[in-house]
Amino acid sequence: MSPTLAPKRSATLSGAEARRIALAAQGFARPRPAVAGTRQLNLALARMATLQIDSVNVFARSHYLPLFSRLGAYDTALLDRLLFARRAPYTEYWAHVASFIPTGDWGLFAFRHDDLRARYGQRAERWFHEHRGVVEDVRAQLAARGPLRPAQIDHESKTGQRGPWWDWDVVKRSLEYLWLFGEVAVAGRRGFERTYALAEDVIPDAARVPVPRAAAIRELVGRAAAAYGVATASDLADYWRIADRAAVLRAVNDLVDAGTLEPVTVAGWETAGRPAVAWRHRDAALPRRVDATALLTPFDPVVWFRDRAERLFGFEYRIEIYTPAHKRRYGYYSLPLLVGDDVVGRVDLKSDRPRSTLLVQSAWWEHGRPAHAAEHLSQELLLAARWQGLERVSVGRWGDAVDDIADALSGAVRHERAAAEPAPPTTGDTVEG
């Protein structure tokens, strides 16, 4: 039987108050620092609790962008050292899909190791049986040689038949299964290619102690609630992609009983015509105003759960990199634009590095944009160009915001609509794809 929600008296929030709480929880109520160093990066990562990875690099790698959105221009080499150095304080796992997490959180995902092994079940067992020599050889080489990239692992199968998933060979597929099951960890990257190692060679012994399922889900739901400020059960489940709705609700009830969460009703948040049940974290601040200006990656926690983005901002958002070019409404890789406490537009950006130019391929306004939106966006574009080491900004002619941006940039270079970007492969960075 599914758990029932504990009956508690609910406070009421307006939609604007919920937006400000949510943005404050993600760090957008804070002024950007004059200089963002390692301490500021760690604090921002702690507020988000996880950092999603995506391979698309048309403007900048997606994992760099949430820190730029919150902190402004920073040295990405500092983040690289935190994420990719040997014995780094962060590692990769299937948290909110492929993501960076603190290395010390590895044991929190022991239940996911088990779930993924069960999910693949007979398929994985059959594949492991058919390729047991390769799997055993991969384990043995990692044990004997330490961290390795797939290309460094010697096995005759690598020169034979390729695997069916994204044309990976059997060595790569072995590593991905073992990573999902918690036997192998990512020890870093060279460029964007992963280096793998046995988990015991990357994750400290104390961090590899499995946290029991119920306790782990309760902890993760609590962290999601802190990162969101105010959220529904669906929001909390999506933060870590927890499919067990009953387990999420049990965790919520426990956190309500502990005083960590309080039930709230948010005006405009409805499910099947009725007010949605939501919760506010006890530490969630409600600022009087939020004065942020930021470009958000499609994989930022503010917008990565599309249902929540619609509830918070009335912003209907679908990434169009997988949409055929002739059917795209807004562009290949449109970034939501946050001004104040609302998402007021979207901008499709591309870094043209040979010409040292940031290309605004298209730009569109949303409802209710403030009068100063174009000026704020133009300054953010100039900052983004400098952050990427680009000398100029060029504005295209597709979208109802491009002329406003060009005017705000005071005679910006203009360009015609470029050839459409091709869709990337439809699978992800792992066999989970």
C-alpha positions in Angstrom: 0.0 0.0 0.0 1.3 3.4 -0.9 2.0 5.7 2.1 -0.4 8.6 2.8 0.8 12.1 3.3 0.8 13.3 6.8 -2.1 15.7 7.4 -0.6 19.1 8.2 -1.9 22.6 8.0 -0.5 24.2 4.8 0.9 27.7 4.4 0.1 29.5 1.2 2.6 31.0 -1.3 2.0 33.1 -4.3 3.6 32.0 -7.6 6.1 34.9 -7.4 7.1 33.9 -3.9 7.7 30.3 -5.0 9.9 31.6 -7.8 12.0 33.7 -5.5 12.3 30.8 -3.0 13.4 28.5 -5.8 15.9 30.9 -7.3 17.3 31.8 -3.9 17.8 28.1 -3.1 19.9 27.8 -6.3 22.0 30.8 -5.4 20.5 33.4 -7.7 19.5 35.8 -5.0 23.2 36.4 -4.2 25.3 39.0 -6.0 28.0 37.5 -8.2 31.5 37.6 -6.6 34.1 40.0 -7.9 36.4 36.9 -8.4 35.1 33.4 -8.3 37.6 31.0 -6.9 37.6 27.4 -5.7 35.6 28.3 -2.5 32.8 29.9 -4.5 32.7 27.0 -7.0 32.4 24.5 -4.1 29.6 26.5 -2.4 27.6 26.7 -5.7 28.1 23.0 -6.3 26.9 22.3 -2.7 23.7 24.3 -3.3 23.0 22.3 -6.5 24.0 19.0 -4.9 24.8 17.5 -8.3 26.0 18.8 -11.7 24.6 17.2 -14.9 27.0 16.3 -17.7 26.2 16.6 -21.4 28.4 16.2 -24.4 27.0 19.0 -26.6 29.6 21.7 -27.0 28.1 24.2 -29.5 28.6 27.1 -27.1 30.3 25.6 -24.0 30.2 22.3 -22.2 27.0 22.1 -20.3 28.7 21.4 -16.9 30.6 24.7 -17.1 27.4 26.8 -17.6 25.6 26.5 -14.2 28.7 27.9 -12.5 28.8 30.8 -15.0 25.1 31.4 -14.5 25.6 31.8 -10.8 29.1 33.2 -10.4 29.8 35.0 -13.7 33.1 34.6 -15.6 35.4 32.2 -13.8 38.4 30.2 -14.7 37.2 26.8 -15.9 40.6 25.3 -15.1 39.6 25.6 -11.4 36.5 23.6 -12.0 38.5 21.0 -14.1 40.8 20.5 -11.2 37.8 19.9 -8.8 36.1 17.5 -11.2 38.9 15.7 -13.1 42.1 15.7 -11.1 43.4 12.5 -9.6 41.8 12.0 -6.2 39.3 14.8 -7.0 36.6 15.6 -4.4 33.9 14.9 -7.0 33.2 11.9 -9.1 30.7 10.8 -11.8 27.6 8.7 -11.3 24.1 8.2 -12.6 22.6 10.6 -10.1 20.4 13.0 -12.1 21.4 11.0 -15.2 25.1 11.2 -15.8 26.3 13.8 -13.2 29.1 14.9 -10.9 28.5 14.2 -7.2 30.8 14.6 -4.2 33.0 11.5 -4.0 31.8 11.0 -0.4 28.3 10.4 -1.7 29.1 7.2 -3.5 27.5 5.0 -0.8 24.2 7.0 -1.1 23.7 5.5 -4.5 24.2 1.8 -3.5 20.5 1.4 -4.0 20.9 2.6 -7.6 23.7 0.2 -8.2 21.3 -2.6 -7.2 18.4 -1.1 -9.2 20.4 -0.8 -12.4 21.7 -4.3 -12.1 18.1 -5.5 -11.6 16.9 -3.3 -14.5 19.3 -4.8 -16.9 18.8 -8.2 -15.3 19.0 -11.0 -17.7 20.2 -8.8 -20.5 23.3 -7.8 -18.6 23.8 -11.3 -17.3 23.5 -12.8 -20.7 25.9 -10.2 -22.2 28.3 -10.7 -19.3 28.2 -14.5 -19.9 28.7 -14.1 -23.6 31.7 -11.7 -23.1 32.9 -13.0 -19.7 36.5 -13.2 -21.0 36.5 -9.5 -21.9 34.8 -8.5 -18.6 37.2 -10.5 -16.5 40.1 -9.1 -18.6 38.9 -5.5 -18.1 38.7 -6.0 -14.3 42.1 -7.6 -14.2 43.8 -4.8 -16.2 42.2 -2.1 -14.0 43.4 -4.0 -11.0 46.9 -4.4 -12.3 47.5 -1.2 -14.2 45.2 1.4 -12.4 43.1 4.0 -14.1 42.8 3.5 -17.9 40.9 5.0 -20.8 39.0 2.4 -22.9 41.6 2.9 -25.7 44.4 1.8 -23.3 42.8 -1.5 -22.5 44.3 -4.3 -24.5 42.0 -7.0 -25.8 41.7 -8.7 -29.1 38.0 -8.1 -29.2 38.7 -4.4 -29.7 39.7 -5.2 -33.2 36.8 -7.5 -33.9 33.0 -6.9 -34.1 31.7 -3.6 -32.7 28.9 -3.5 -30.2 25.4 -2.4 -31.2 25.1 0.6 -28.8 26.5 3.8 -30.3 29.0 1.6 -32.1 31.0 1.1 -28.8 33.2 -2.0 -28.6 32.8 -4.6 -26.0 35.5 -3.1 -23.8 33.7 0.2 -23.5 30.4 -1.6 -22.9 31.9 -3.7 -20.2 33.2 -0.5 -18.5 29.8 1.2 -18.7 28.0 -1.8 -17.1 30.5 -2.1 -14.4 30.3 1.7 -13.7 26.5 1.6 -13.5 26.7 -1.4 -11.1 29.2 0.4 -8.8 32.2 -1.9 -9.5 34.0 0.7 -11.5 34.3 4.5 -11.0 35.3 7.3 -13.3 38.8 8.4 -12.3 38.9 11.5 -14.5 38.7 12.6 -18.2 41.2 13.4 -20.9 39.4 16.0 -23.0 35.9 14.5 -22.7 37.0 10.8 -22.7 36.5 9.0 -19.5 39.2 7.3 -17.5 38.0 4.3 -15.5 39.3 2.5 -12.4 38.1 0.0 -9.9 35.8 1.8 -7.5 38.1 0.9 -4.5 41.0 2.8 -6.3 39.0 6.0 -6.6 36.4 6.0 -3.9 37.6 6.1 -0.2 36.7 3.0 1.9 34.3 5.0 4.1 32.5 6.5 1.1 31.9 3.0 -0.4 29.9 1.8 2.7 26.4 1.3 1.3 23.7 3.5 2.8 20.5 1.5 3.3 17.9 2.2 0.6 15.3 4.0 2.8 17.9 6.1 4.5 19.6 7.0 1.2 16.3 8.0 -0.4 15.4 10.1 2.6 18.7 11.9 2.5 18.5 12.5 -1.3 14.9 13.8 -1.0 16.0 16.2 1.7 18.9 17.4 -0.4 16.5 17.9 -3.4 14.2 19.9 -1.2 17.0 22.1 0.0 18.2 22.6 -3.6 14.7 23.5 -4.8 13.5 25.4 -1.8 9.8 24.6 -2.6 8.8 21.5 -4.5 6.2 18.9 -5.3 6.8 15.2 -4.9 7.4 14.9 -8.6 10.0 17.6 -8.4 11.8 15.8 -5.5 11.7 12.5 -7.3 13.0 13.9 -10.6 16.0 15.6 -8.9 17.6 12.2 -8.5 15.4 10.3 -11.0 13.9 8.1 -8.3 11.2 6.0 -9.9 9.8 4.6 -6.6 7.1 7.2 -5.9 6.1 5.4 -2.7 9.6 5.6 -1.3 9.7 9.3 -2.1 6.5 9.9 -0.3 7.7 7.9 2.7 10.8 10.1 2.8 8.7 13.2 2.6 6.6 12.1 5.5 9.7 11.4 7.6 11.1 14.8 6.7 7.8 16.5 7.6 7.7 14.7 11.0 11.3 15.8 11.6 10.4 19.4 10.9 12.7 19.6 7.8 9.8 20.1 5.4 6.5 22.0 5.8 3.5 21.5 3.5 2.6 24.6 1.4 0.1 25.5 -1.2 1.4 27.5 -4.2 -1.1 29.6 -6.2 -1.2 28.3 -9.7 0.3 25.0 -9.0 -2.4 22.5 -9.8 -2.8 18.8 -10.6 -6.0 17.6 -12.3 -7.6 21.0 -11.4 -6.8 20.8 -7.7 -4.0 22.6 -5.8 -0.8 20.5 -5.9 0.6 19.3 -2.7 4.0 20.9 -2.2 6.6 21.4 0.6 9.0 24.1 1.6 12.4 23.3 3.1 12.8 24.8 6.6 16.0 26.6 5.5 14.5 28.0 2.3 14.8 31.8 2.3 12.1 34.1 0.7 14.0 37.2 -0.6 12.0 40.4 -1.2 13.4 40.4 -4.7 15.8 38.6 -7.0 17.9 40.8 -9.4 19.6 38.0 -11.3 20.5 38.0 -15.0 21.7 34.7 -16.3 21.8 32.4 -19.3 20.8 28.8 -18.2 21.9 25.6 -19.7 19.0 23.2 -20.6 20.5 21.0 -17.9 20.4 23.5 -15.1 18.3 22.4 -12.1 16.2 25.6 -12.5 14.8 24.2 -15.8 15.9 20.6 -16.2 12.5 19.3 -15.1 10.3 20.8 -17.8 7.0 20.4 -15.8 8.5 22.4 -13.0 9.8 25.1 -15.4 6.2 25.5 -16.7 4.8 25.7 -13.1 7.4 28.2 -11.9 7.8 30.4 -14.9 5.0 29.6 -17.4 7.9 28.6 -19.6 7.3 25.8 -22.0 10.7 24.4 -22.8 11.9 21.6 -25.0 15.4 21.2 -26.2 15.5 21.0 -30.0 18.9 19.4 -30.7 17.1 16.2 -31.6 14.4 17.9 -33.6 14.8 17.9 -37.4 16.2 21.3 -38.5 13.1 22.3 -40.5 10.9 21.7 -37.5 12.8 23.7 -34.9 10.9 26.6 -33.5 13.6 28.3 -31.5 17.0 26.9 -32.5 19.4 24.1 -32.0 20.5 24.8 -28.4 18.4 27.6 -27.0 19.4 28.8 -23.5 16.7 30.1 -21.2 17.2 33.7 -20.1 16.6 34.6 -16.5 16.1 38.3 -15.7 15.0 39.3 -12.2 12.9 36.3 -10.9 11.5 35.2 -14.2 12.5 33.4 -17.4 11.9 36.1 -20.1 13.4 34.7 -23.2 15.6 32.1 -24.9 18.8 32.6 -26.9 20.5 30.1 -29.3 24.3 30.6 -29.0 27.2 29.2 -30.8 31.0 29.8 -30.3 32.6 30.4 -33.7 36.2 30.0 -32.4 38.0 30.3 -35.8 36.5 33.8 -36.1 36.6 34.5 -32.4 32.9 35.4 -32.4 29.9 34.5 -30.2 27.0 33.9 -32.6 23.5 34.7 -31.5 21.8 32.3 -33.9 18.3 33.2 -32.7 16.6 34.9 -29.8 13.0 35.1 -28.6 11.1 36.9 -25.9 8.7 35.3 -23.5 5.6 36.9 -21.9 6.1 39.7 -19.4 9.7 40.6 -20.2 10.8 43.8 -18.5 11.7 46.9 -20.5 15.3 46.5 -19.7 15.6 42.9 -20.7 17.5 43.5 -24.0 20.1 45.7 -22.2 20.6 43.1 -19.5 20.9 40.3 -22.1 23.4 42.3 -24.2 25.7 42.7 -21.2 25.4 39.0 -20.4 26.3 38.1 -24.0 29.4 40.3 -23.8 30.4 38.7 -20.5 29.8 35.2 -22.0 32.0 36.1 -25.0 34.8 37.2 -22.8 34.5 34.2 -20.6 34.8 32.0 -23.7 37.8 34.0 -25.0 35.8 35.4 -27.9 36.4 38.9 -29.2 33.0 39.9 -30.5 29.3 39.1 -30.7 27.3 38.7 -33.9 23.5 38.8 -33.9 21.5 36.8 -36.4 18.1 37.6 -37.8 15.9 34.8 -36.6 13.5 35.5 -33.7 11.6 38.4 -32.3 14.3 39.5 -29.9 17.3 39.8 -32.3 16.8 43.4 -33.3 16.4 44.5 -29.7 19.6 42.8 -28.8 21.5 44.3 -31.8 20.2 47.7 -30.8 21.3 47.2 -27.2 24.8 46.2 -28.4 25.1 49.5 -30.2 25.6 48.6 -33.8 26.5 44.9 -33.3 27.7 42.9 -36.2 24.8 41.0 -37.9 24.8 37.7 -39.8 22.3 35.8 -41.8 20.8 32.5 -40.6 23.5 29.9 -40.6 23.1 26.3 -41.8 21.3 24.2 -39.2 23.3 22.2 -36.7 22.9 18.4 -37.2 21.3 16.4 -34.5 23.8 14.6 -32.2 23.6 10.8 -31.6 20.4 10.0 -29.7 22.2 7.9 -27.1 23.8 9.3 -24.0 27.2 9.0 -22.5 26.5 5.5 -21.1 24.5 2.4 -21.9 21.7 4.1 -20.0 21.4 6.5 -23.0 
